[in-house]
Amino acid sequence: MKALPPLTLSEPEMRAIMAEVGNMIVDHFVNLPNLPVTQPSTLANLRSGLQETLPLNPTPVSDVLKQVQQFVLSEMTHNDHPRNFAFVPGPSNFVGAMADAISSALNIFCGAWIGPSGTAQIELMTIEWLRQLFEFPASGGGLFVSGGSMANLTCLAVARHTNLANNPANATVYFSDQTHSSVAKGLKILGFQQYQLRKLPSDESFCLPMDALAQKIAADRQQGLVPFCVVANAGTTNAGAIDPLEKIADFCAAEGLWMHVDGAYGGSAAISKTGRGVLAGMNRADSLSIDPHKWMFQPYEIGCALIRNQEHLKDTFKVSAEYLKIIEQSAEQPNFSDYGVQLTRGFRALKLWMSLKAFGVEAFREAIEIGIENALYTEGLLRQSSDWEIITPASLGILTFRFVAKNLSEDQLSQLNSDMASEMITSGYAMLSPTVMRGKTVQRMCTINPRTTRADIETTIAKLHKIGVGMSLG
Ligand SMILES: Cc1ncc(COP(=O)(O)O)c(C=O)c1O
């Protein structure tokens, strides 16, 4: 038999591995609700299973898969688990995962039209669908990136280029203290110093206060600074708080400021009826970050930077090079590498395109409504017992609350609530991530997984209550 080239498997070997991997994946989707959400491994166990010398010789793929199954997959935290309420979960979907398998297996390059043009057309189409869903004008366009952080960085780079001709000297940018850290990180990468980042204390609803914003900008102008951008939240990570988007849009228009909306967590909700109502004004942004790998149910990684005037993207990022001349095309045949940081890019659009087509937009709207209703349902349950204090009511898919055992100081209550969440994680039944609101450590739940049932919520709250009672007595 003819020897195969290096790094190549025979057809029977590939088919056998495909079957094994396929079964692993389907088993995951079928068994997930009955698996522990978290199953933290010990460092000793991980070291015994994964700390190895450099593999100079081949190992059968089947054995490699067994090792992955035993030491990685069976001991992981499942972000797509229906009882994972921590951070912003990643509920994902099977069709999207299959799309990723195809784009990875065929190693599809999506940086230039000259590559497989059909892939570029699908990316254009999917961006166009998002433009329509988020009600941006016909001039709008965008780019798929790795996630919300890269979407924020991309949008802020466009803002800096467009409003400041790329020169950040003396320019200032405004946002509330509830804004995701990726905004400050992006600005830091873009050359802004700490003093140029105007982080304003949020109001009692954890939103950007308009009066303080206007005063700060007026004062900064007087000092000779150059206010250029306001970053608004379409759902904060901590509490789901939505900044006053219409007012911010009016203000930015009047003051000649760039309005960027970080909708990485909550922005996707605007495609649902409820979300569209509470996020009114989001479509007036100059730029918008959306994160389909959160509330549009896609596998990691896919974020999206939507820009009101898509020409600004190219103006910001395009750099010519001799060896790239051959790929330069017309405006109708864009090279996505001209629209952002990456030259070589994978085919992220395929998963969103395939799942939008396979399920239809109505299913996405319904899935989002379930997340919103589940947050309200959780709040209703908590309000039935005086042992719980609602800190911030359900806002889109997030709420915060705490267990309030009598006769404990504020510090003790914070410690208790933090310990309760840790105990829940150790139990593996559900995962919550506590957060700090105005100095208090509180429970926080994000209910965006459409496969979460009311029974999941009821049992999670009952177990958390039991843990709280047990700990406050002990
Ligand atoms: C509001 C907000 N912005 C940005 C991000 C960063 O997104 P990513 O983790 O996809 O980079 C997050 C992540 O949770 C977020 O909630």
The ligand as an ORCA input file, in Angstrom:
! r2SCAN-3c Opt
* xyz 0 1
  C     -21.690     44.057     28.073
  C     -20.506     43.235     27.611
  N     -19.603     43.801     26.783
  C     -18.524     43.107     26.342
  C     -18.313     41.806     26.739
  C     -17.102     41.071     26.237
  O     -17.512     40.073     25.336
  P     -16.551     38.849     24.951
  O     -16.402     38.058     26.219
  O     -17.335     38.120     23.910
  O     -15.278     39.386     24.482
  C     -19.222     41.190     27.622
  C     -18.995     39.812     28.097
  O     -19.706     39.295     28.922
  C     -20.356     41.923     28.049
  O     -21.261     41.383     28.885
*
